[in-house]
Amino acid sequence: MLIEQRTYTVAPGKLRDYLHLYEKHGVRVHAENLGHWFGCYVSEIGPLNQVVHLWGFESFEDRMRRRAALAADPRWTEYLRIAAGLVVQQESKLLQPSAFTPALAPIQP
C-alpha cells in the first residue's frame, strides 16, 4: 500500500472555516472517490494552521486513477469553489510503509 500525506496550510484565522466546509461538503465526496481514508489531522505544535489528510492507495496508478475521478466529480468542483481562498499552500508526500509497519484501517466518514 502507498500512503499519501497531503498537508494544507490554511490562511490564519480560517482553520475552523476550512474544517467546517470540509466536513459538510468535502469529506464524503473525497472518500467516495479516493477510497482508503485514514483521517484528517490538525497541527498543534510546529507549523500551525495546517491540516493533514492521509489516504491509502494500492499503487501509484491507483492513486492517479482515483484522483482523476475526484477531479471529474462535480461535487468536488463545487467544494473547491466554496472553499476557494482558505488554503494558502499545499504539499503532497507519497509514503511507502516499511515491511514491519502494521496495516492501517480506513475510516468511514
TIRO-2110 file (N, C-alpha, C; in Angstrom, 1 decimal):
// TIRO-2110
0.8, -1.2, 0.0, N, 1, A
0.0, 0.0, 0.0, CA, 1, A
0.9, 1.2, 0.0, C, 1, A
0.4, 2.3, -0.7, N, 2, A
1.1, 3.6, -0.7, CA, 2, A
0.2, 4.5, 0.1, C, 2, A
0.8, 5.3, 0.9, N, 3, A
0.1, 6.3, 1.7, CA, 3, A
0.4, 7.7, 1.2, C, 3, A
-0.6, 8.5, 0.9, N, 4, A
-0.4, 9.9, 0.5, CA, 4, A
-0.7, 10.8, 1.7, C, 4, A
0.3, 11.6, 2.1, N, 5, A
0.1, 12.6, 3.1, CA, 5, A
-0.1, 14.0, 2.4, C, 5, A
-1.2, 14.5, 2.5, N, 6, A
-1.5, 15.8, 1.9, CA, 6, A
-1.6, 16.9, 3.1, C, 6, A
-0.8, 17.9, 3.0, N, 7, A
-0.7, 18.9, 4.1, CA, 7, A
-1.2, 20.2, 3.4, C, 7, A
-2.2, 20.8, 4.1, N, 8, A
-2.8, 22.1, 3.6, CA, 8, A
-2.5, 23.1, 4.7, C, 8, A
-1.9, 24.2, 4.3, N, 9, A
-1.7, 25.3, 5.2, CA, 9, A
-2.9, 26.3, 4.9, C, 9, A
-3.6, 26.6, 6.0, N, 10, A
-4.8, 27.4, 5.9, CA, 10, A
-4.5, 28.8, 6.3, C, 10, A
-5.2, 29.7, 5.7, N, 11, A
-5.0, 31.2, 6.0, CA, 11, A
-5.2, 31.4, 7.5, C, 11, A
-4.4, 32.2, 8.1, N, 12, A
-4.6, 32.4, 9.6, CA, 12, A
-6.0, 32.9, 9.9, C, 12, A
-6.6, 32.3, 10.9, N, 13, A
-7.9, 32.6, 11.4, CA, 13, A
-9.0, 31.9, 10.6, C, 13, A
-8.6, 31.0, 9.6, N, 14, A
-9.6, 30.3, 8.8, CA, 14, A
-9.6, 28.8, 9.0, C, 14, A
-8.9, 28.3, 10.0, N, 15, A
-8.9, 26.8, 10.2, CA, 15, A
-10.3, 26.3, 10.5, C, 15, A
-11.0, 26.9, 11.4, N, 16, A
-12.4, 26.4, 11.7, CA, 16, A
-13.3, 26.5, 10.5, C, 16, A
-13.2, 27.5, 9.6, N, 17, A
-14.0, 27.6, 8.4, CA, 17, A
-13.6, 26.4, 7.5, C, 17, A
-12.3, 26.2, 7.3, N, 18, A
-11.9, 25.1, 6.5, CA, 18, A
-12.5, 23.7, 7.0, C, 18, A
-12.3, 23.5, 8.2, N, 19, A
-12.8, 22.2, 8.8, CA, 19, A
-14.3, 22.0, 8.7, C, 19, A
-15.0, 23.1, 8.9, N, 20, A
-16.5, 23.1, 8.8, CA, 20, A
-16.9, 22.8, 7.3, C, 20, A
-16.3, 23.5, 6.4, N, 21, A
-16.6, 23.3, 5.0, CA, 21, A
-16.2, 21.9, 4.5, C, 21, A
-15.1, 21.4, 5.0, N, 22, A
-14.6, 20.1, 4.5, CA, 22, A
-15.5, 19.0, 5.1, C, 22, A
-15.9, 19.2, 6.4, N, 23, A
-16.8, 18.2, 7.0, CA, 23, A
-18.2, 18.2, 6.3, C, 23, A
-18.7, 19.3, 6.0, N, 24, A
-20.0, 19.4, 5.4, CA, 24, A
-20.0, 19.1, 3.9, C, 24, A
-19.0, 19.5, 3.1, N, 25, A
-19.1, 19.4, 1.7, CA, 25, A
-18.0, 18.6, 1.0, C, 25, A
-16.9, 18.3, 1.7, N, 26, A
-15.7, 17.7, 1.1, CA, 26, A
-15.4, 16.3, 1.4, C, 26, A
-15.5, 15.9, 2.7, N, 27, A
-15.0, 14.6, 3.1, CA, 27, A
-15.8, 13.5, 2.5, C, 27, A
-17.1, 13.5, 2.3, N, 28, A
-17.8, 12.4, 1.8, CA, 28, A
-17.4, 12.2, 0.3, C, 28, A
-17.4, 13.2, -0.5, N, 29, A
-17.1, 13.1, -1.9, CA, 29, A
-15.6, 12.7, -2.1, C, 29, A
-14.8, 13.2, -1.2, N, 30, A
-13.3, 12.9, -1.2, CA, 30, A
-13.2, 11.4, -0.9, C, 30, A
-13.8, 10.9, 0.1, N, 31, A
-13.7, 9.5, 0.5, CA, 31, A
-14.3, 8.5, -0.5, C, 31, A
-15.4, 8.9, -1.1, N, 32, A
-16.1, 8.1, -2.1, CA, 32, A
-15.2, 7.9, -3.3, C, 32, A
-14.4, 8.9, -3.7, N, 33, A
-13.6, 8.8, -4.9, CA, 33, A
-12.2, 8.3, -4.6, C, 33, A
-11.6, 8.6, -3.4, N, 34, A
-10.3, 8.2, -3.2, CA, 34, A
-10.2, 6.9, -2.4, C, 34, A
-11.2, 6.5, -1.7, N, 35, A
-11.2, 5.2, -1.0, CA, 35, A
-10.6, 5.2, 0.4, C, 35, A
-9.5, 4.6, 0.5, N, 36, A
-8.9, 4.4, 1.9, CA, 36, A
-8.5, 5.7, 2.6, C, 36, A
-9.4, 6.2, 3.4, N, 37, A
-9.1, 7.4, 4.2, CA, 37, A
-8.7, 7.0, 5.6, C, 37, A
-7.6, 7.6, 6.0, N, 38, A
-7.0, 7.3, 7.4, CA, 38, A
-7.2, 8.5, 8.3, C, 38, A
-7.9, 9.6, 7.9, N, 39, A
-8.2, 10.7, 8.8, CA, 39, A
-7.7, 12.0, 8.3, C, 39, A
-8.2, 13.0, 9.1, N, 40, A
-7.9, 14.4, 8.9, CA, 40, A
-7.4, 14.9, 10.2, C, 40, A
-6.2, 15.5, 10.3, N, 41, A
-5.5, 15.8, 11.5, CA, 41, A
-5.1, 17.3, 11.4, C, 41, A
-5.1, 17.9, 12.6, N, 42, A
-4.7, 19.4, 12.7, CA, 42, A
-3.4, 19.5, 13.5, C, 42, A
-2.5, 20.4, 13.0, N, 43, A
-1.3, 20.6, 13.7, CA, 43, A
-1.5, 21.3, 15.0, C, 43, A
-0.8, 20.9, 16.0, N, 44, A
-0.8, 21.6, 17.3, CA, 44, A
0.5, 22.2, 17.7, C, 44, A
1.6, 21.6, 17.3, N, 45, A
3.0, 22.1, 17.6, CA, 45, A
3.7, 22.1, 16.2, C, 45, A
4.6, 23.0, 16.1, N, 46, A
5.4, 23.2, 14.8, CA, 46, A
4.6, 24.2, 14.0, C, 46, A
4.7, 24.0, 12.6, N, 47, A
3.9, 24.9, 11.8, CA, 47, A
2.4, 24.8, 12.1, C, 47, A
1.8, 25.9, 12.3, N, 48, A
0.4, 26.0, 12.7, CA, 48, A
-0.5, 26.2, 11.5, C, 48, A
-1.8, 26.1, 11.7, N, 49, A
-2.8, 26.3, 10.7, CA, 49, A
-2.6, 25.3, 9.6, C, 49, A
-2.2, 24.1, 9.9, N, 50, A
-2.0, 23.0, 9.0, CA, 50, A
-3.0, 21.9, 9.2, C, 50, A
-3.5, 21.4, 8.1, N, 51, A
-4.4, 20.2, 8.1, CA, 51, A
-3.8, 19.1, 7.3, C, 51, A
-3.7, 17.9, 7.9, N, 52, A
-3.0, 16.8, 7.2, CA, 52, A
-4.1, 15.7, 7.0, C, 52, A
-4.2, 15.3, 5.7, N, 53, A
-5.1, 14.2, 5.3, CA, 53, A
-4.2, 13.0, 4.9, C, 53, A
-4.6, 11.8, 5.3, N, 54, A
-3.9, 10.6, 5.0, CA, 54, A
-4.8, 9.7, 4.2, C, 54, A
-4.3, 9.2, 3.0, N, 55, A
-5.1, 8.4, 2.1, CA, 55, A
-4.2, 7.2, 1.7, C, 55, A
-4.9, 6.1, 1.5, N, 56, A
-4.1, 4.9, 1.1, CA, 56, A
-4.5, 4.5, -0.3, C, 56, A
-3.5, 4.0, -1.1, N, 57, A
-3.7, 3.5, -2.5, CA, 57, A
-3.0, 2.2, -2.7, C, 57, A
-3.5, 1.4, -3.6, N, 58, A
-2.9, 0.1, -3.9, CA, 58, A
-1.6, 0.3, -4.6, C, 58, A
-1.5, 1.4, -5.4, N, 59, A
-0.3, 1.7, -6.2, CA, 59, A
-0.4, 3.1, -6.7, C, 59, A
0.7, 3.6, -7.3, N, 60, A
0.7, 4.9, -7.9, CA, 60, A
-0.4, 5.1, -9.0, C, 60, A
-0.5, 4.0, -9.8, N, 61, A
-1.6, 4.0, -10.8, CA, 61, A
-3.0, 4.1, -10.3, C, 61, A
-3.2, 3.4, -9.2, N, 62, A
-4.5, 3.5, -8.5, CA, 62, A
-4.7, 4.9, -8.0, C, 62, A
-3.7, 5.6, -7.4, N, 63, A
-3.8, 6.9, -7.0, CA, 63, A
-4.2, 7.9, -8.1, C, 63, A
-3.5, 7.7, -9.2, N, 64, A
-3.7, 8.6, -10.4, CA, 64, A
-5.2, 8.4, -10.9, C, 64, A
-5.6, 7.2, -11.0, N, 65, A
-7.0, 6.9, -11.5, CA, 65, A
-8.0, 7.5, -10.5, C, 65, A
-7.8, 7.3, -9.2, N, 66, A
-8.8, 7.8, -8.3, CA, 66, A
-8.8, 9.4, -8.2, C, 66, A
-7.6, 10.0, -8.3, N, 67, A
-7.6, 11.5, -8.3, CA, 67, A
-8.2, 12.0, -9.5, C, 67, A
-8.1, 11.4, -10.7, N, 68, A
-8.7, 11.8, -11.9, CA, 68, A
-10.3, 11.7, -11.7, C, 68, A
-10.7, 10.7, -11.1, N, 69, A
-12.2, 10.5, -10.9, CA, 69, A
-12.7, 11.7, -9.9, C, 69, A
-11.9, 12.0, -8.9, N, 70, A
-12.3, 13.1, -8.0, CA, 70, A
-12.3, 14.4, -8.7, C, 70, A
-11.3, 14.7, -9.6, N, 71, A
-11.3, 15.9, -10.3, CA, 71, A
-12.5, 16.1, -11.2, C, 71, A
-13.0, 14.9, -11.7, N, 72, A
-14.2, 15.0, -12.7, CA, 72, A
-15.5, 15.0, -12.0, C, 72, A
-15.5, 14.8, -10.6, N, 73, A
-16.8, 14.8, -9.9, CA, 73, A
-17.3, 16.3, -9.7, C, 73, A
-18.5, 16.6, -10.2, N, 74, A
-19.0, 18.0, -10.0, CA, 74, A
-19.2, 18.4, -8.5, C, 74, A
-19.4, 17.4, -7.6, N, 75, A
-19.5, 17.8, -6.2, CA, 75, A
-18.2, 18.3, -5.7, C, 75, A
-17.1, 17.7, -6.2, N, 76, A
-15.7, 18.2, -5.8, CA, 76, A
-15.4, 19.5, -6.3, C, 76, A
-15.8, 19.8, -7.6, N, 77, A
-15.6, 21.1, -8.2, CA, 77, A
-16.4, 22.1, -7.4, C, 77, A
-17.6, 21.8, -6.9, N, 78, A
-18.4, 22.8, -6.1, CA, 78, A
-17.7, 23.0, -4.8, C, 78, A
-17.2, 21.9, -4.2, N, 79, A
-16.5, 22.1, -2.9, CA, 79, A
-15.3, 23.1, -3.1, C, 79, A
-14.5, 22.8, -4.1, N, 80, A
-13.4, 23.7, -4.4, CA, 80, A
-13.8, 25.2, -4.6, C, 80, A
-14.9, 25.4, -5.2, N, 81, A
-15.4, 26.7, -5.4, CA, 81, A
-15.7, 27.4, -4.1, C, 81, A
-16.4, 26.7, -3.2, N, 82, A
-16.9, 27.4, -2.0, CA, 82, A
-15.7, 27.5, -1.0, C, 82, A
-14.7, 26.6, -1.1, N, 83, A
-13.5, 26.7, -0.2, CA, 83, A
-12.4, 27.5, -0.7, C, 83, A
-12.6, 28.1, -1.9, N, 84, A
-11.5, 28.9, -2.5, CA, 84, A
-11.0, 30.0, -1.6, C, 84, A
-9.7, 30.1, -1.5, N, 85, A
-9.1, 31.2, -0.7, CA, 85, A
-8.7, 30.7, 0.7, C, 85, A
-9.2, 29.6, 1.2, N, 86, A
-8.9, 29.2, 2.5, CA, 86, A
-7.5, 28.6, 2.6, C, 86, A
-7.1, 27.9, 1.6, N, 87, A
-5.8, 27.2, 1.6, CA, 87, A
-4.7, 28.1, 0.9, C, 87, A
-3.6, 28.3, 1.6, N, 88, A
-2.6, 29.2, 1.0, CA, 88, A
-1.4, 28.4, 0.5, C, 88, A
-1.3, 27.2, 1.0, N, 89, A
-0.2, 26.3, 0.5, CA, 89, A
-0.6, 24.9, 0.6, C, 89, A
0.0, 24.0, -0.2, N, 90, A
-0.4, 22.6, -0.2, CA, 90, A
0.9, 21.8, -0.5, C, 90, A
1.0, 20.6, 0.1, N, 91, A
2.1, 19.8, -0.1, CA, 91, A
1.6, 18.3, -0.1, C, 91, A
2.2, 17.5, -1.0, N, 92, A
1.8, 16.1, -1.0, CA, 92, A
3.1, 15.3, -1.0, C, 92, A
3.0, 14.2, -0.1, N, 93, A
4.1, 13.3, 0.0, CA, 93, A
3.5, 11.9, -0.2, C, 93, A
4.2, 11.0, -0.9, N, 94, A
3.9, 9.6, -1.0, CA, 94, A
4.8, 8.8, -0.2, C, 94, A
4.2, 8.0, 0.7, N, 95, A
4.9, 7.3, 1.7, CA, 95, A
4.8, 5.8, 1.5, C, 95, A
5.8, 5.1, 1.5, N, 96, A
5.8, 3.6, 1.4, CA, 96, A
6.1, 3.0, 2.8, C, 96, A
5.1, 2.3, 3.3, N, 97, A
5.3, 1.7, 4.7, CA, 97, A
6.5, 0.7, 4.6, C, 97, A
7.2, 0.6, 5.7, N, 98, A
8.2, -0.4, 5.8, CA, 98, A
7.6, -1.7, 6.0, C, 98, A
8.4, -2.8, 5.8, N, 99, A
7.8, -4.1, 5.8, CA, 99, A
7.2, -4.5, 7.1, C, 99, A
7.7, -3.9, 8.2, N, 100, A
7.2, -4.3, 9.6, CA, 100, A
6.2, -3.3, 10.1, C, 100, A
5.7, -2.4, 9.3, N, 101, A
4.6, -1.5, 9.7, CA, 101, A
3.3, -2.2, 9.6, C, 101, A
2.5, -2.2, 10.7, N, 102, A
1.2, -2.8, 10.6, CA, 102, A
0.3, -2.0, 9.7, C, 102, A
-0.7, -2.7, 9.0, N, 103, A
-1.6, -2.0, 8.1, CA, 103, A
-2.6, -1.1, 8.9, C, 103, A
-2.9, 0.0, 8.3, N, 104, A
-3.8, 0.9, 8.9, CA, 104, A
-5.2, 0.5, 8.5, C, 104, A
-6.2, 0.8, 9.3, N, 105, A
-7.6, 0.5, 8.9, CA, 105, A
-8.3, 1.8, 8.5, C, 105, A
-8.9, 1.8, 7.2, N, 106, A
-9.5, 3.0, 6.7, CA, 106, A
-10.7, 3.4, 7.6, C, 106, A
-11.1, 4.7, 7.6, N, 107, A
-12.2, 5.3, 8.4, CA, 107, A
-13.3, 5.5, 7.4, C, 107, A
-14.5, 5.3, 7.8, N, 108, A
-15.7, 5.6, 7.0, CA, 108, A
-16.3, 7.0, 7.5, C, 108, A
-16.3, 8.0, 6.7, N, 109, A
-16.9, 9.3, 7.1, CA, 109, A
-18.4, 9.2, 7.4, C, 109, A
END
